[in-house]
Amino acid sequence: MIYFDYNATAPVMPEAREAWLNVTEKLGGNPSSMHQAGTRAAVVLAHSREKLAASMGCHPADIIWTSGATEANNMVTHHFAQKSPANAEIWVSAIEHPCVLDSALHYFGKRARLIPVTSEGIVDVDWITQEMTDKRPCLVAVMAANNETGVIQPWREIHAICQAYEVPFFTDAVQFIGKMPCTGLGQCDYVSGAAHKFGGPRGVGFLKIPHRSQFTPLLWGGKQEGGRRAGTENVATIAALTAALEAREKQIGRSEHLLRKLWRDNFERELLRQLPGTMVVGASQPRLWNTVSVIMPDGDRKLQWVNRLDKAGFAVSTGSACTTGKEDPSHVLSAMGLKPTIAVRSVRFSAGWETTEDEWLALLAALIKIQR
């Protein structure tokens, strides 16, 4: 099976596996315990926090370890729902992951406003600027890169606008981290990430918050993470997270992603040439080098393509793993203005650092063969 669903989850990389095994075999203590075994575990936890903070450019105390990005994202919306006035609004982009959108709607109801996006899948910065002159939300949430289209969002620009109006800014950087440089993310007020998107283990993530601010916990029952998130930290998976990120940051530093972007671009060009009627979503915008969201030729729904490619030996998806199996049009593509009859034909191909040029070529050949 040739894997093209890295945006859903990436296989655990050797560096992460080695870090996990090392901690699991040598450190059995609870990092909150006062004995030597607990102290050794706490030291690993502290070093991991320092490594992640250094990559992002923030203070180590800003980092809270979580079970993943879904928990982290819910922590943010829960916190602002608890601390904000009863009439406060939260602004979230219309293309956010369901764990941001749904939690915002759960906690804020009609006070959750959707920030529109352009037909190319870019958050409308002008809308934010214009609306901010009249009203201040308690939080603006815009992801760093979209999980379905791969379109990179103007999070730096939006953060600057929020700073000017003294409005907290939150970015879900799950798809961005491990594919693009982390530099600058730490300047944002709130940032979430998950290890399994870049080669770490499943079940571990983080939330970056301003460490000097008061934070309302989502989970109660312990004083771990400075009283901000109860529960014994999984030291082994946290060490694996930072080991994976460190390895990915080195690859990015060597510009290895640029060659992989070239392979992706060549695939897109040939796909459009060989399969008339195909459209690449967000093609004119900066995108993650690994992601291709395609509207397949007229007449075939997305699940038919996924099933056919699966039988041909390729693992692909229809978009977000949290909505897999649904024939309803993607909320991301709907927000971009694509009609349901068009959006329902979308398929996502997402490669990884391990994906080769030959595998891109094999996917292209399989698509051509299936269509014919």
C-alpha positions as CSV (number, residue, x, y, z in Angstrom):
1,M,0.0,0.0,0.0
2,I,1.4,3.4,-1.0
3,Y,0.4,6.0,1.6
4,F,-1.0,9.4,0.6
5,D,-2.9,10.3,3.8
6,Y,-0.2,12.0,5.9
7,N,-2.5,14.9,6.8
8,A,-4.7,12.4,8.7
9,T,-1.7,10.8,10.5
10,A,1.9,10.1,9.7
11,P,3.8,6.9,10.5
12,V,6.0,7.1,13.6
13,M,9.6,8.0,12.5
14,P,12.7,6.2,13.9
15,E,13.8,9.1,16.0
16,A,10.5,9.2,17.8
17,R,10.4,5.5,18.3
18,E,13.9,5.5,19.7
19,A,13.1,8.3,22.1
20,W,9.9,6.6,23.3
21,L,11.7,3.3,23.9
22,N,14.5,4.9,25.7
23,V,12.2,6.7,28.2
24,T,9.9,3.7,28.6
25,E,12.7,1.3,29.4
26,K,14.7,3.6,31.6
27,L,12.3,6.0,33.3
28,G,9.3,4.5,35.1
29,G,8.6,7.3,37.6
30,N,5.7,9.8,37.7
31,P,7.2,13.2,37.0
32,S,5.1,14.7,39.9
33,S,6.6,12.3,42.5
34,M,9.3,13.5,44.8
35,H,11.6,10.4,44.7
36,Q,14.6,10.0,42.4
37,A,12.6,8.1,39.7
38,G,10.1,10.9,39.6
39,T,12.8,13.5,39.5
40,R,14.4,11.9,36.5
41,A,11.1,11.8,34.6
42,A,10.5,15.4,35.5
43,V,13.9,16.4,34.0
44,V,13.0,14.7,30.7
45,L,9.7,16.6,30.8
46,A,11.4,19.9,31.4
47,H,14.0,19.3,28.6
48,S,11.2,18.4,26.2
49,R,9.4,21.6,27.1
50,E,12.6,23.6,26.6
51,K,13.2,22.1,23.1
52,L,9.7,22.8,21.9
53,A,9.7,26.3,23.2
54,A,13.1,27.0,21.5
55,S,11.7,25.8,18.2
56,M,8.7,28.0,18.4
57,G,10.4,31.0,20.1
58,C,8.4,31.2,23.3
59,H,9.0,30.6,27.1
60,P,9.1,27.0,28.2
61,A,6.4,27.8,30.8
62,D,4.1,28.6,27.9
63,I,3.8,25.0,26.9
64,I,1.0,22.7,28.2
65,W,1.2,19.0,27.3
66,T,-2.1,17.5,26.1
67,S,-3.5,14.3,24.6
68,G,-3.6,15.9,21.2
69,A,-4.8,19.0,19.3
70,T,-8.5,18.2,19.8
71,E,-8.1,18.5,23.5
72,A,-5.9,21.6,23.1
73,N,-8.3,23.4,20.9
74,N,-11.2,22.6,23.2
75,M,-9.1,24.0,26.1
76,V,-8.8,27.3,24.3
77,T,-12.5,27.8,23.5
78,H,-13.5,26.5,27.0
79,H,-11.2,29.0,28.6
80,F,-12.5,32.0,26.8
81,A,-16.1,30.9,27.3
82,Q,-15.5,30.9,31.0
83,K,-13.5,34.1,31.4
84,S,-15.3,36.4,28.8
85,P,-18.4,38.5,29.3
86,A,-21.8,36.8,28.6
87,N,-22.2,38.8,25.4
88,A,-18.6,38.3,24.1
89,E,-18.1,37.0,20.5
90,I,-15.5,34.5,19.3
91,W,-14.4,34.8,15.7
92,V,-13.3,31.6,13.9
93,S,-12.5,31.1,10.3
94,A,-15.1,29.3,8.3
95,I,-12.5,26.7,7.3
96,E,-11.3,25.7,10.8
97,H,-11.0,22.0,11.8
98,P,-14.2,20.7,13.3
99,C,-12.7,20.5,16.8
100,V,-12.3,24.3,16.7
101,L,-15.6,25.1,14.9
102,D,-17.7,22.7,16.9
103,S,-16.3,23.6,20.3
104,A,-16.7,27.3,19.5
105,L,-20.4,26.7,18.6
106,H,-20.8,24.6,21.7
107,Y,-19.5,27.2,24.1
108,F,-20.6,30.4,22.3
109,G,-23.6,29.4,20.2
110,K,-24.8,32.3,18.1
111,R,-21.9,34.4,19.5
112,A,-19.5,32.4,17.4
113,R,-19.0,34.3,14.1
114,L,-17.4,32.8,11.1
115,I,-14.7,34.7,9.3
116,P,-15.3,34.4,5.5
117,V,-12.6,33.1,3.1
118,T,-11.9,33.9,-0.5
119,S,-12.6,31.5,-3.4
120,E,-8.9,30.4,-3.2
121,G,-9.3,29.4,0.5
122,I,-7.6,32.4,2.1
123,V,-9.1,33.9,5.2
124,D,-10.4,37.4,4.4
125,V,-8.0,39.7,6.2
126,D,-9.9,42.8,5.1
127,W,-13.1,41.5,6.8
128,I,-11.2,41.1,10.1
129,T,-9.8,44.6,9.9
130,Q,-13.1,46.2,9.0
131,E,-15.1,44.3,11.7
132,M,-12.5,45.0,14.3
133,T,-12.9,48.8,14.0
134,D,-16.5,48.4,15.3
135,K,-16.3,45.4,17.7
136,R,-13.7,43.4,19.6
137,P,-14.2,39.7,20.0
138,C,-12.8,37.9,23.0
139,L,-10.7,35.7,20.6
140,V,-9.8,35.3,16.9
141,A,-9.0,31.8,15.8
142,V,-7.4,31.2,12.4
143,M,-5.5,28.0,11.5
144,A,-1.9,28.2,10.2
145,A,-2.6,25.9,7.2
146,N,-5.8,24.2,6.2
147,N,-5.9,20.5,6.6
148,E,-7.9,19.8,3.4
149,T,-6.5,22.2,0.9
150,G,-3.1,22.8,2.3
151,V,-3.5,26.6,1.8
152,I,-1.2,28.5,4.2
153,Q,-3.2,31.2,6.0
154,P,-1.9,34.7,6.7
155,W,-1.6,34.0,10.4
156,R,1.3,36.4,10.9
157,E,-0.7,39.3,9.4
158,I,-3.9,38.4,11.4
159,H,-1.8,38.2,14.6
160,A,-0.5,41.7,14.0
161,I,-4.0,43.0,13.5
162,C,-5.1,41.4,16.7
163,Q,-2.1,42.8,18.6
164,A,-3.0,46.3,17.3
165,Y,-6.5,45.9,18.8
166,E,-5.4,44.0,21.9
167,V,-7.4,40.9,20.9
168,P,-6.0,37.5,21.7
169,F,-5.1,35.4,18.7
170,F,-5.2,31.6,18.4
171,T,-3.8,29.5,15.6
172,D,-4.3,25.7,15.2
173,A,-0.8,24.9,13.7
174,V,-1.4,21.1,13.5
175,Q,-0.7,20.8,9.8
176,F,1.9,23.5,9.6
177,I,4.3,22.2,12.3
178,G,6.7,19.7,11.0
179,K,6.2,20.8,7.4
180,M,7.1,24.5,7.6
181,P,9.5,26.3,10.0
182,C,8.1,26.8,13.5
183,T,9.8,30.2,13.8
184,G,7.4,32.9,14.9
185,L,4.6,30.6,16.0
186,G,5.6,31.2,19.6
187,Q,4.7,34.9,19.3
188,C,1.0,34.0,18.9
189,D,-1.0,34.0,22.1
190,Y,-2.3,30.5,21.7
191,V,-1.0,27.7,19.4
192,S,-1.9,24.0,19.2
193,G,-0.1,21.1,17.7
194,A,-0.1,17.2,17.6
195,A,2.8,14.8,17.3
196,H,1.2,12.3,15.0
197,K,1.0,14.8,12.1
198,F,4.8,15.0,11.8
199,G,6.0,11.5,12.7
200,G,5.5,11.4,16.5
201,P,3.2,9.0,18.3
202,R,-0.6,9.4,18.5
203,G,-2.2,10.6,21.7
204,V,0.1,13.5,22.5
205,G,0.1,17.2,21.6
206,F,0.5,20.6,23.2
207,L,-1.0,24.0,23.7
208,K,1.0,27.2,23.9
209,I,-0.5,29.9,26.1
210,P,0.9,33.1,27.7
211,H,2.3,31.6,30.9
212,R,1.8,34.8,33.0
213,S,-2.0,34.8,32.3
214,Q,-4.7,33.0,34.3
215,F,-6.0,29.9,32.5
216,T,-9.2,28.0,33.2
217,P,-8.6,24.3,33.1
218,L,-10.7,22.0,31.1
219,L,-9.7,19.0,33.2
220,W,-9.7,19.0,37.0
221,G,-8.2,16.7,39.6
222,G,-4.5,17.4,39.7
223,K,-2.0,20.2,39.8
224,Q,0.1,19.0,36.8
225,E,1.2,21.5,34.1
226,G,1.2,24.4,36.6
227,G,-2.4,23.6,37.5
228,R,-3.6,24.2,34.0
229,R,-4.2,20.6,32.9
230,A,-4.8,17.8,35.3
231,G,-3.5,14.3,34.6
232,T,-0.2,12.5,34.7
233,E,2.0,13.5,31.8
234,N,3.0,10.7,29.3
235,V,6.7,11.4,29.4
236,A,7.7,8.8,26.8
237,T,5.3,10.2,24.1
238,I,6.3,13.8,25.0
239,A,9.9,12.9,24.5
240,A,9.0,11.2,21.2
241,L,7.1,14.4,20.1
242,T,10.1,16.6,20.5
243,A,12.5,14.1,19.0
244,A,10.3,13.9,15.9
245,L,10.0,17.7,15.6
246,E,13.7,18.2,16.1
247,A,14.3,15.8,13.1
248,R,11.7,17.6,10.9
249,E,13.1,21.0,11.7
250,K,16.6,19.8,10.6
251,Q,15.1,18.6,7.3
252,I,13.3,21.9,6.8
253,G,16.6,23.7,7.7
254,R,18.3,21.8,4.9
255,S,15.4,22.9,2.5
256,E,14.6,19.2,1.8
257,H,10.9,20.2,1.4
258,L,11.6,22.3,-1.7
259,L,12.5,19.2,-3.7
260,R,9.3,17.5,-2.5
261,K,7.3,20.5,-3.5
262,L,8.7,20.1,-7.0
263,W,7.5,16.5,-7.1
264,R,4.1,17.7,-6.0
265,D,4.0,20.4,-8.6
266,N,5.0,18.0,-11.4
267,F,2.2,15.7,-10.3
268,E,-0.4,18.4,-10.4
269,R,0.7,19.7,-13.8
270,E,0.6,16.2,-15.4
271,L,-2.7,15.4,-13.6
272,L,-4.4,18.5,-15.1
273,R,-3.0,17.6,-18.5
274,Q,-3.9,13.9,-18.5
275,L,-7.3,14.2,-16.9
276,P,-9.3,17.1,-18.4
277,G,-11.9,18.5,-16.1
278,T,-9.7,18.1,-13.0
279,M,-9.2,21.1,-10.8
280,V,-6.6,21.7,-8.0
281,V,-8.1,23.7,-5.1
282,G,-6.2,26.8,-4.1
283,A,-3.7,26.3,-6.8
284,S,-2.7,29.9,-7.0
285,Q,-2.0,30.3,-3.3
286,P,0.9,29.3,-1.1
287,R,0.3,25.8,0.1
288,L,1.9,23.1,2.1
289,W,4.4,21.3,-0.1
290,N,2.8,17.9,0.6
291,T,-0.9,18.6,0.0
292,V,-3.1,18.4,-3.1
293,S,-6.9,18.9,-2.9
294,V,-8.4,17.9,-6.3
295,I,-11.9,18.2,-7.7
296,M,-12.1,15.1,-9.9
297,P,-13.7,15.0,-13.3
298,D,-17.5,15.3,-13.6
299,G,-19.5,12.2,-12.9
300,D,-17.6,10.5,-10.0
301,R,-18.1,11.1,-6.3
302,K,-15.2,11.3,-4.0
303,L,-15.8,8.0,-2.1
304,Q,-15.8,6.2,-5.4
305,W,-12.3,7.5,-6.1
306,V,-11.1,6.7,-2.6
307,N,-12.4,3.1,-2.9
308,R,-10.9,2.6,-6.4
309,L,-7.6,3.9,-5.4
310,D,-7.6,1.7,-2.2
311,K,-8.2,-1.3,-4.4
312,A,-5.3,-0.2,-6.6
313,G,-3.0,0.0,-3.6
314,F,-3.1,3.7,-2.6
315,A,-4.4,5.2,0.7
316,V,-6.0,8.6,0.0
317,S,-8.8,10.5,1.7
318,T,-11.7,12.9,1.0
319,G,-10.4,15.5,3.4
320,S,-10.4,15.8,7.2
321,A,-10.1,12.4,8.9
322,C,-12.8,13.6,11.3
323,T,-15.3,13.7,8.5
324,T,-14.2,10.6,6.5
325,G,-17.0,8.5,5.1
326,K,-19.5,11.4,4.7
327,E,-20.8,12.1,1.2
328,D,-21.8,15.6,2.2
329,P,-19.7,18.4,0.7
330,S,-16.7,19.6,2.7
331,H,-17.5,22.7,4.9
332,V,-14.1,24.0,3.7
333,L,-15.0,23.9,0.1
334,S,-18.5,25.2,0.7
335,A,-16.9,28.2,2.5
336,M,-14.8,28.8,-0.6
337,G,-18.0,29.0,-2.6
338,L,-17.8,25.7,-4.5
339,K,-21.2,24.3,-5.3
340,P,-22.2,21.0,-3.6
341,T,-22.2,19.2,-7.0
342,I,-18.6,20.2,-7.4
343,A,-17.4,19.9,-3.8
344,V,-18.7,16.4,-3.5
345,R,-16.0,15.3,-6.0
346,S,-13.1,16.4,-3.9
347,V,-10.2,14.0,-3.1
348,R,-7.1,14.9,-1.0
349,F,-3.6,13.5,-1.6
350,S,-1.2,14.3,1.2
351,A,2.4,13.1,1.1
352,G,5.0,12.9,3.8
353,W,8.7,13.3,4.1
354,E,9.2,9.7,3.2
355,T,7.1,9.9,0.0
356,T,9.3,9.5,-3.1
357,E,9.0,11.0,-6.6
358,D,8.3,7.5,-7.9
359,E,5.3,7.2,-5.6
360,W,3.9,10.4,-6.9
361,L,4.3,9.1,-10.5
362,A,2.7,5.8,-9.5
363,L,-0.3,7.7,-8.1
364,L,-0.6,9.7,-11.3
365,A,-0.5,6.5,-13.4
366,A,-3.2,4.9,-11.2
367,L,-5.5,7.9,-11.5
368,I,-5.2,7.9,-15.3
369,K,-5.8,4.1,-15.5
370,I,-8.9,4.3,-13.2
371,Q,-10.4,7.2,-15.2
372,R,-9.9,5.4,-18.5
